[in-house]
Amino acid sequence: MGDTAGSTLSLAHRYDQALAALVPFFLNDPNGDAAVAREAAKSVLDCYQAVTPKELQLATEVVAYGWASLACLSAGSAVKDVSIDEMLDWQDSAIKLNRLCMKSTKALEMRQKERTKNPKAMTPENTRWDEGAFQLGMNRALEKVMLAHSKLAAFMAAMAPVAPKPVPVEPKIKFPILFAEQMTPFVLARRARH
């Protein structure tokens, strides 16, 4: 692939698109700091050293599927005491997302090896960003992350300590003061009259 201004702009544009797609994965709640999340996404994405748009797409998918898989495992661990079936569903989702992550990882490694062996064989056709596959993958992973975050938020809210309800204080019943008396027939007869 030649280093033309068009391909550089295209890669820079795709890089921004990839970072924007990854920001929600790095936010713990909707009110989180997007700038910090973007920096975290950037540092993780840069580890993959993507050079072509296709490599960048695959690296972004690897990150998204990996984070979604971890979110599903967290949600599954949160519900394990409540519902075994729900825990197993979350684990099943994590396994499926991990398979997609592994598939994208293998494809990325294969593309990078091909580029290293024969850089002149890189054509626009085999380095092109697949927008449909990218959007499908991001939506699938983001849906699971959002569901997992909502499940974890509900779990944490349920685990929050509840303020103790005030215990109603019943009025004290006043008993007449009784003196200790020796029980004689005279005392018993007097108490029987009252």
Protein Blocks (a to p, Z undefined) as FASTA:
>chain_A
ZZdfklmmmmmmmmmmmmmmmmmmmpfbfkbcfklmmmmmmmmmmmnopabfklmmmmmm
mmmmmmmmmmmmmmmmmmmmmommlmmmmmmmmmmmmmmmmmmmmmmmmmmmmmmmmmml
pcfklmcccfklmmmmmmmmmmmmmmmmmmmmmmmmmmpccddddddddddddddddddd
dddfklmmmmmmZZ
